Amino acid sequence: MSRVALVTGGTRGIGAAISLALKDAGYKVAANYAGNSAAADEFSRDTGIPTFRWSVADYEACKAGIAEVEAALGPVDVLVNNAGITRDALFHKMTPDQWREVIDTNLSGLFNMTHPLWPGMRERKFGRVISISSINGQKGQAGQANYSAAKAGDLGFTKALAQEGARAGITVNAIAPGYIATEMVMAVPEKVRESIVAQIPTGRLGQPEEIARCVVFLASDDAGFITGSTITANGGQFFV
Ligand SMILES: NC(=O)c1ccc[n+]([C@@H]2O[C@H](COP(=O)([O-])OP(=O)(O)OC[C@H]3O[C@@H](n4cnc5c(N)ncnc54)[C@H](OP(=O)(O)O)[C@@H]3O)[C@@H](O)[C@H]2O)c1
């Protein structure tokens, strides 16, 4: 029987590549998204992967959304916490809303999604929780105090929960991508993008599929001895 994987923010960018790679690897996949129904419908049409709309920032909505996914596909074995947003501003200009929105989605989203799924994974003695952090959670980034704080928090969450899940057959890992060619990065002005690429030793942005392949590995039985770790995939831009 194929395992069930749920990918948050799984309809665009890195998440879309993850959803597709997991489907190709034989998983039954559900892709969640926040509000861009046009993109989600197109993704579903192109891939046959069902999409489900709710915000990972809302705990009750996550519980309801997960119930819907499980009714359609069965118990979730693999959770990929990928949904994320940026609300960049230098700290002296950052508003409380910009702080809150990023923390609610990029950090609390991990609690909101993992907490309802955790008891089932414990009971079934199998689970994979894979969260997409960021290079900027590891090294910090000016203009992203909110984002860097949330993404660093994702790594603490991963290490703590890995210790709780280990005896129950649940692994909890993170991936810290560097700059990947998605809408999020392509939206920054070309000059800024060029200066980013200049800092990457491989001389290029990463591709979403390169992150997706890390997820497929961490989800597999082959990765059963790996927990609490972070795969850094950043073209050599920053070594932890
Ligand atoms: N791109 C990079 O270079 C890079 C580097 C390091 C880390 N990351 C991380 O990788 C992840 C994916 O980034 P990306 O560049 O692929 O982003 P993206 O292209 O902007 O796509 C974001 C996805 O997340 C969904 N989403 C946003 N807020 C949500 C919410 N509250 N609830 C549910 N879904 C939500 C979006 O749904 P809608 O389509 O409905 O808006 C969309 O499917 C993020 O966590 C990001 O921080 C990205």
The ligand as an SDF file (V2000), in Angstrom:
LIG
                    3D

 48 52  0  0  0  0  0  0  0  0999 V2000
   12.6600   30.0780   -2.8580 N   0  0  0  0  0  0  0  0  0  0  0  0
   13.7540   30.0600   -2.1240 C   0  0  0  0  0  0  0  0  0  0  0  0
   14.8260   30.4590   -2.5550 O   0  0  0  0  0  0  0  0  0  0  0  0
   13.7190   29.5300   -0.7230 C   0  0  0  0  0  0  0  0  0  0  0  0
   14.9230   29.4480   -0.0390 C   0  0  0  0  0  0  0  0  0  0  0  0
   14.9170   28.9220    1.2550 C   0  0  0  0  0  0  0  0  0  0  0  0
   13.7390   28.4850    1.8160 C   0  0  0  0  0  0  0  0  0  0  0  0
   12.5780   28.5940    1.1190 N   0  0  0  0  0  0  0  0  0  0  0  0
   11.3640   28.1080    1.7610 C   0  0  0  0  0  0  0  0  0  0  0  0
   10.7820   27.1080    0.9380 O   0  0  0  0  0  0  0  0  0  0  0  0
    9.3610   27.1250    1.0800 C   0  0  0  0  0  0  0  0  0  0  0  0
    8.7040   27.2740   -0.2800 C   0  0  0  0  0  0  0  0  0  0  0  0
    9.1520   28.4810   -0.8720 O   0  0  0  0  0  0  0  0  0  0  0  0
    8.7720   28.8710   -2.3790 P   0  0  0  0  0  0  0  0  0  0  0  0
    9.8260   29.8010   -2.8380 O   0  0  0  0  0  0  0  0  0  0  0  0
    8.4920   27.6420   -3.1500 O   0  0  0  0  0  0  0  0  0  0  0  0
    7.4180   29.7040   -2.1240 O   0  0  0  0  0  0  0  0  0  0  0  0
    6.2810   30.1380   -3.1570 P   0  0  0  0  0  0  0  0  0  0  0  0
    6.6750   29.8540   -4.5610 O   0  0  0  0  0  0  0  0  0  0  0  0
    5.9220   31.5260   -2.7660 O   0  0  0  0  0  0  0  0  0  0  0  0
    5.0540   29.1470   -2.7690 O   0  0  0  0  0  0  0  0  0  0  0  0
    4.5670   29.1920   -1.4730 C   0  0  0  0  0  0  0  0  0  0  0  0
    3.5110   28.1320   -1.2820 C   0  0  0  0  0  0  0  0  0  0  0  0
    3.0990   28.1720    0.0960 O   0  0  0  0  0  0  0  0  0  0  0  0
    1.7060   28.3930    0.1660 C   0  0  0  0  0  0  0  0  0  0  0  0
    1.3820   29.1460    1.3820 N   0  0  0  0  0  0  0  0  0  0  0  0
    1.7800   30.3790    1.7500 C   0  0  0  0  0  0  0  0  0  0  0  0
    1.2320   30.7230    2.9250 N   0  0  0  0  0  0  0  0  0  0  0  0
    0.4550   29.6710    3.3020 C   0  0  0  0  0  0  0  0  0  0  0  0
   -0.4070   29.4090    4.3990 C   0  0  0  0  0  0  0  0  0  0  0  0
   -0.5710   30.2900    5.3920 N   0  0  0  0  0  0  0  0  0  0  0  0
   -1.0660   28.2220    4.4370 N   0  0  0  0  0  0  0  0  0  0  0  0
   -0.9220   27.3080    3.4510 C   0  0  0  0  0  0  0  0  0  0  0  0
   -0.1290   27.4920    2.3910 N   0  0  0  0  0  0  0  0  0  0  0  0
    0.5430   28.6680    2.3160 C   0  0  0  0  0  0  0  0  0  0  0  0
    1.3490   29.1010   -1.1170 C   0  0  0  0  0  0  0  0  0  0  0  0
   -0.0400   28.9610   -1.3850 O   0  0  0  0  0  0  0  0  0  0  0  0
   -0.7930   29.9280   -2.4450 P   0  0  0  0  0  0  0  0  0  0  0  0
   -0.3450   29.4500   -3.8030 O   0  0  0  0  0  0  0  0  0  0  0  0
   -2.2240   29.7170   -2.1930 O   0  0  0  0  0  0  0  0  0  0  0  0
   -0.3130   31.3290   -2.1690 O   0  0  0  0  0  0  0  0  0  0  0  0
    2.2550   28.3770   -2.0970 C   0  0  0  0  0  0  0  0  0  0  0  0
    1.6910   27.1350   -2.4540 O   0  0  0  0  0  0  0  0  0  0  0  0
    9.0670   28.2720    2.0420 C   0  0  0  0  0  0  0  0  0  0  0  0
    8.9360   27.7770    3.3530 O   0  0  0  0  0  0  0  0  0  0  0  0
   10.2830   29.1570    1.9270 C   0  0  0  0  0  0  0  0  0  0  0  0
   10.4680   29.9480    3.0700 O   0  0  0  0  0  0  0  0  0  0  0  0
   12.5450   29.1050   -0.1460 C   0  0  0  0  0  0  0  0  0  0  0  0
  1  2  1  0
  2  3  2  0
  2  4  1  0
  4  5  1  0
  4 48  2  0
  5  6  2  0
  6  7  1  0
  7  8  2  0
  8  9  1  0
  8 48  1  0
  9 10  1  0
  9 46  1  0
 10 11  1  0
 11 12  1  0
 11 44  1  0
 12 13  1  0
 13 14  1  0
 14 15  2  0
 14 16  1  0
 14 17  1  0
 17 18  1  0
 18 19  2  0
 18 20  1  0
 18 21  1  0
 21 22  1  0
 22 23  1  0
 23 24  1  0
 23 42  1  0
 24 25  1  0
 25 26  1  0
 25 36  1  0
 26 27  1  0
 26 35  1  0
 27 28  2  0
 28 29  1  0
 29 30  1  0
 29 35  2  0
 30 31  1  0
 30 32  2  0
 32 33  1  0
 33 34  2  0
 34 35  1  0
 36 37  1  0
 36 42  1  0
 37 38  1  0
 38 39  2  0
 38 40  1  0
 38 41  1  0
 42 43  1  0
 44 45  1  0
 44 46  1  0
 46 47  1  0
M  CHG  2   8   1  16  -1
M  END
$$$$
